[in-house]
């Protein structure tokens, strides 16, 4: 993918996520609508100043215009992932997710009892939730697409939509991290 195509997709994706029309974003960025239209079409040769103005108008870091879209969902089962083993101890680590510099994270331990479903309202735009099941079985994630997880399973999902937590059959223990923009 060429840089112009990558930038075009990012501008369009972020403009739509912000709920802005071409005209509205162009006005916020101090650009002609035709210039913005050309950039979203992958044409033209944007300069740093133009891209900076667009990123600022969208309330994004400059680097966001060079990123590919992520579906914001990652499911890693207990037996999956690339383990890095220690040589001096019976120890291994699997990197589940790294924190970008523009995020805030809170970590929680959740105990769930079977028999009721915890329905959670959507958190602020851009919030992600990370859940690692320590014991038990749970159904969790977006109300429209929850996943069934067991011990050791990890699930990252959008927390900016209504979501749920439910223990299945027995009590469950989870580590949950809320990851939100600063």
C-alpha positions in Angstrom: 0.0 0.0 0.0 1.4 3.4 -1.0 1.8 6.2 1.6 -0.9 8.2 -0.2 -3.4 5.3 0.0 -2.6 4.7 3.7 -3.1 8.4 4.5 -6.3 8.5 2.4 -7.8 5.6 4.2 -6.8 7.0 7.6 -8.3 10.4 6.9 -11.6 8.9 5.7 -11.8 6.4 8.5 -11.1 9.0 11.2 -13.4 11.6 9.7 -16.2 9.1 9.6 -15.5 7.9 13.1 -15.7 11.6 14.3 -19.0 11.9 12.4 -17.8 14.8 10.3 -18.6 15.6 6.7 -15.9 16.6 4.2 -17.0 20.2 4.5 -17.0 20.2 8.3 -13.5 18.7 8.5 -12.2 21.0 5.8 -13.5 24.0 7.7 -12.0 22.8 11.0 -8.6 22.2 9.4 -8.6 25.5 7.4 -8.5 23.6 4.1 -10.5 23.8 0.9 -13.0 21.0 0.6 -11.6 20.0 -2.8 -8.1 19.6 -1.2 -9.5 17.2 1.4 -11.6 15.4 -1.2 -8.4 14.8 -3.3 -6.5 13.5 -0.2 -9.3 11.1 0.7 -9.2 9.9 -2.9 -5.5 9.1 -2.6 -4.5 11.9 -5.0 -2.3 14.9 -4.5 0.8 15.2 -2.5 0.0 16.3 1.1 2.6 18.2 3.0 3.3 18.0 6.7 1.4 21.2 7.5 -1.8 19.9 5.7 -1.6 16.6 7.5 -0.9 18.3 10.8 -4.0 20.5 10.4 -6.2 17.5 9.6 -4.9 15.5 12.6 -5.4 18.5 14.9 -8.9 19.1 13.5 -9.7 15.5 14.3 -8.2 15.6 17.7 -5.7 12.9 16.9 -1.9 12.5 17.1 -0.2 13.1 13.8 0.9 9.5 13.6 -2.7 8.3 13.5 -2.8 9.4 9.8 -0.2 6.7 9.0 -1.8 3.8 10.8 -3.9 1.0 9.4 -7.3 0.3 10.8 -7.6 -2.2 13.6 -10.8 -4.0 14.4 -9.9 -3.4 18.1 -10.7 -7.1 18.9 -8.0 -9.6 19.7 -8.8 -13.0 21.1 -5.9 -15.1 22.3 -6.7 -18.5 23.7 -4.7 -20.0 26.6 -2.7 -22.2 24.3 -2.0 -19.5 21.7 0.7 -16.7 21.5 4.4 -16.7 21.2 6.0 -17.7 24.5 9.4 -16.4 25.5 11.0 -18.8 27.9 13.5 -18.0 30.7 16.7 -20.0 30.8 17.2 -19.9 34.6 13.7 -20.6 35.8 10.5 -22.4 34.8 9.0 -19.2 33.5 7.6 -18.0 30.2 5.8 -14.8 29.1 3.4 -14.1 26.2 3.0 -10.5 25.2 -0.8 -10.0 24.9 -0.9 -6.3 24.0 1.4 -3.3 24.2 0.3 0.2 25.5 0.6 3.1 23.0 1.9 6.3 24.6 -1.4 8.2 24.3 -3.5 5.8 26.4 -4.6 5.6 30.1 -5.1 2.2 31.7 -6.8 1.0 34.8 -6.4 -2.7 36.0 -9.2 -4.5 37.9 -9.7 -8.0 39.4 -13.2 -9.2 38.8 -15.0 -11.9 40.6 -18.2 -13.2 38.9 -20.8 -15.5 40.4 -23.0 -17.5 38.1 -26.7 -16.7 37.8 -26.6 -13.1 36.7 -25.3 -11.0 33.8 -23.4 -7.8 34.4 -24.5 -5.4 31.6 -22.1 -2.5 31.2 -22.9 0.8 29.4 -20.6 2.1 26.7 -17.5 3.9 28.0 -16.1 7.0 26.3 -15.2 6.7 22.6 -12.0 4.8 21.9 -12.1 2.8 25.2 -10.9 -0.8 24.9 -11.3 -3.5 27.5 -8.7 -6.3 28.0 -9.9 -9.4 29.9 -7.8 -12.4 31.0 -9.7 -15.3 32.5 -7.8 -16.6 35.6 -10.4 -19.2 36.6 -13.8 -20.4 35.6 -15.7 -19.9 32.4 -17.2 -16.6 31.2 -19.2 -15.1 28.4 -18.1 -11.5 27.9 -17.6 -8.8 25.3 -19.9 -6.6 23.2 -23.6 -7.3 23.7 -23.9 -8.1 20.0 -20.9 -10.5 19.9 -19.8 -11.9 23.2 -17.2 -14.7 23.4 -17.1 -17.8 25.6 -13.7 -17.9 27.4 -12.0 -20.3 29.7 -8.9 -20.1 32.0 -5.9 -18.5 30.3 -8.0 -17.0 27.5 -7.4 -13.3 26.7 -9.9 -11.0 24.9 -9.5 -7.4 23.8 -12.8 -5.8 22.7 -14.3 -2.3 22.3 -15.5 -0.9 25.6 -17.2 2.0 23.9 -20.2 -0.1 23.1 -22.6 -1.9 25.5 -21.0 -5.0 26.8 -21.5 -7.8 29.3 -19.8 -10.2 31.7 -21.3 -13.5 32.8 -19.9 -16.5 34.8 -20.9 -19.8 33.3 -21.6 -22.7 35.7 -19.3 -21.7 38.5 -17.6 -18.6 40.0 -15.0 -16.9 37.8 -12.0 -14.7 38.4 -10.7 -12.2 35.7 -8.1 -9.6 35.3 -9.6 -6.7 33.4 -7.9 -3.6 32.1 -9.7 -0.5 30.9 -7.7 1.2 28.2 -8.9 4.7 27.2 -7.5 7.7 25.3 -5.9 10.4 27.4 
